[in-house]
Amino acid sequence: MKRAVIVMTACVALALPIVAKAQVAGSTLIGVAAAELRAVALGWSAKRQVLGQSVFNEKAERVGAIDDILISPDRAVSYAIINAGGFLGVAKHDVAVPVDQLKLVGHKLILAGATRDALKETPPFEYSVK
């Protein structure tokens, strides 16, 4: 049984360079090259690590939650949309906050100087209709 596992592992290891090549359509690279995958995997996942996360002020008071991340035309993450509304999205009030105002302290997103009332007083963010 052990020998079979070793043989299977060796076959997979030998076949890996063939499988790990980047997909190419014509001369355009599609996806990420195998050499880049490690760097990509070390990045942040908006879905798993940012969206839905609570936002706190420096006094550890919860002031909202991240609803969306906006990417500008130059491919930079520019704004976080924070829901500063009521419980479970009732009386939803989305606010656009520049990403550089958010700080990661420990495992918490901190928006210094923010209060729930101050965010509710800011103009609401509305998506453009296109």
C-alpha positions as CSV (number, residue, x, y, z in Angstrom):
1,M,0.0,0.0,0.0
2,K,2.8,2.4,0.9
3,R,4.6,1.6,-2.4
4,A,1.4,2.5,-4.3
5,V,1.2,5.8,-2.6
6,I,4.8,6.6,-3.4
7,V,4.4,5.6,-7.0
8,M,1.2,7.8,-7.3
9,T,3.0,10.8,-5.7
10,A,6.0,10.4,-8.1
11,C,3.6,10.3,-11.1
12,V,1.8,13.4,-9.9
13,A,5.2,15.2,-9.3
14,L,6.4,14.3,-12.8
15,A,3.2,15.4,-14.4
16,L,3.0,18.7,-12.5
17,P,5.3,20.7,-14.8
18,I,3.0,19.8,-17.8
19,V,-0.2,20.7,-15.9
20,A,1.1,23.8,-14.3
21,K,1.8,25.8,-17.5
22,A,-0.3,28.9,-17.9
23,Q,-3.3,28.8,-20.2
24,V,-2.6,30.6,-23.5
25,A,-5.0,31.6,-26.2
26,G,-3.1,32.8,-29.2
27,S,-0.4,35.0,-27.7
28,T,-2.4,36.4,-24.8
29,L,-1.8,34.9,-21.3
30,I,-5.1,33.9,-19.7
31,G,-5.1,33.6,-15.9
32,V,-2.0,33.5,-13.8
33,A,1.3,31.8,-14.5
34,A,2.2,29.0,-12.2
35,A,5.2,31.0,-10.9
36,E,2.8,33.8,-9.8
37,L,0.3,31.6,-7.9
38,R,2.2,31.6,-4.6
39,A,2.2,35.4,-4.6
40,V,-1.5,35.6,-5.5
41,A,-2.3,33.1,-2.7
42,L,-0.7,35.3,-0.1
43,G,-3.0,38.2,-1.0
44,W,-6.3,39.1,0.5
45,S,-9.6,37.6,-0.5
46,A,-12.3,40.3,-0.5
47,K,-15.0,37.6,-0.2
48,R,-13.4,35.7,2.7
49,Q,-11.5,38.3,4.6
50,V,-13.1,41.7,4.0
51,L,-16.8,41.6,2.8
52,G,-19.2,41.4,5.8
53,Q,-16.5,42.2,8.3
54,S,-17.3,44.7,11.1
55,V,-15.7,48.1,11.2
56,F,-14.8,49.6,14.5
57,N,-13.6,52.9,15.8
58,E,-10.6,53.3,18.0
59,K,-12.8,52.8,21.1
60,A,-13.7,49.3,19.8
61,E,-17.3,50.4,19.1
62,R,-18.8,48.8,16.0
63,V,-19.8,51.5,13.5
64,G,-20.8,49.4,10.5
65,A,-19.8,46.5,8.2
66,I,-18.0,46.3,4.8
67,D,-20.7,45.8,2.1
68,D,-18.6,46.3,-1.0
69,I,-15.2,47.2,-2.3
70,L,-14.9,49.6,-5.3
71,I,-12.1,49.4,-7.8
72,S,-11.3,52.5,-9.8
73,P,-10.7,52.4,-13.5
74,D,-6.9,52.3,-12.9
75,R,-7.4,49.0,-11.1
76,A,-6.7,50.3,-7.6
77,V,-9.0,49.5,-4.7
78,S,-10.3,52.9,-3.9
79,Y,-13.4,52.9,-1.6
80,A,-15.0,50.6,0.9
81,I,-18.7,50.8,1.1
82,I,-19.7,50.6,4.7
83,N,-23.3,49.8,5.8
84,A,-23.8,52.0,8.8
85,G,-27.5,51.3,8.9
86,G,-29.7,49.5,11.4
87,F,-29.7,45.9,12.6
88,L,-29.6,43.2,9.8
89,G,-29.7,45.8,7.1
90,V,-32.9,47.4,8.2
91,A,-32.7,51.2,7.5
92,K,-29.6,50.5,5.4
93,H,-27.3,53.5,5.0
94,D,-24.2,52.8,2.8
95,V,-21.3,55.2,3.0
96,A,-18.3,55.4,0.7
97,V,-15.0,55.6,2.7
98,P,-11.6,55.8,1.1
99,V,-9.7,52.6,1.7
100,D,-6.7,54.4,3.0
101,Q,-8.7,55.6,6.0
102,L,-9.2,52.0,7.2
103,K,-6.5,50.5,9.3
104,L,-6.0,46.8,10.1
105,V,-5.2,46.5,13.8
106,G,-4.9,42.9,14.9
107,H,-7.8,41.3,13.1
108,K,-10.1,44.3,13.2
109,L,-10.8,47.0,10.6
110,I,-10.5,50.4,12.4
111,L,-12.0,53.7,11.0
112,A,-10.5,56.3,13.3
113,G,-12.9,59.0,14.6
114,A,-16.0,57.3,13.3
115,T,-19.2,56.8,15.2
116,R,-22.4,55.2,13.9
117,D,-24.2,58.5,14.1
118,A,-21.5,60.4,12.2
119,L,-21.6,57.8,9.4
120,K,-25.4,58.0,9.3
121,E,-25.1,61.8,8.9
122,T,-22.9,61.5,5.8
123,P,-24.5,61.5,2.4
124,P,-25.5,57.9,1.4
125,F,-23.7,56.1,-1.3
126,E,-25.8,55.1,-4.3
127,Y,-24.7,52.9,-7.2
128,S,-25.0,54.5,-10.6
129,V,-27.6,53.0,-12.9
130,K,-26.0,51.8,-16.1
